[in-house]
C-alpha cells in the first residue's frame, strides 16, 4: 500500500509543484489521475487476491501467477499458492489500503485536517500487515522463505520488505512531530488565554 501511495503522492506533488509555478494564487490544483507507479502494485495485489479467492484452493497453479509473483515466489513460496494469510492480507490491502491511500493523497494535496489521522492509520495497517505476513511463518521456522540464496534473502526478503517497515515508521515519526507541534501551539494559545483572564 505504501509504495503506491508514495509513488502517487510524490508524482502528484511534483506535478502540483510544477503547476503552482504557473497557477495564480487563487487557483487550486486538482487531484491528478494516478500514475502507473500507483496502479501497478494495486493491480498486482488485486490480481493475486482475486485469482486466489476465485480458485478457493491452496493449490494455485504456478502458470496462472503473474511474472512478478513468480519471481517473488522464489523467495517466499506462499505467493505461488493460495496461502490464506497472504490472500486475506492482499484483499484487505486492495480494499482498505488503496482507499485510505487515495484519501490520504487527497488530504495532503488539499491540506485537510484529517491528513495525519489517515497517515497514522495507513502506517499502522501496513506495519500490522507486514507483521502478519511474516510472523506466522517465522513461528513455524520459516518453511516458505528461501534464506539459502543471498539474493532472495537480502534483496527480496530483507530490502524490499524492509521498505514496508521503514517508510511507515518514517511517516509515523513525521505525524508525531506535526501533532506534537500542534499540541505545543494549542498549549501556548491556551496559556496566553488564561493569562488574559
Secondary structure, 3 states (H helix, E strand, C coil): CHHHHHHHHHHHHHHHHHHHCCCCCCCCCCCCCCCHHHHHHHHHHHHHHHHHHHHCCCCCCHHHCCHHHHHHHCCEHHHHCCCHHHHHHHHHHHHHHHHHHHHHHHHHHCCCCCHHHHHHHHHHHHHHHHHHHHHHHHHCCCCCECCCCHHHHHHHHHHHHHHHHHHHHHHHHHHHHHHHHHHHHHHHHHHHHHHHC
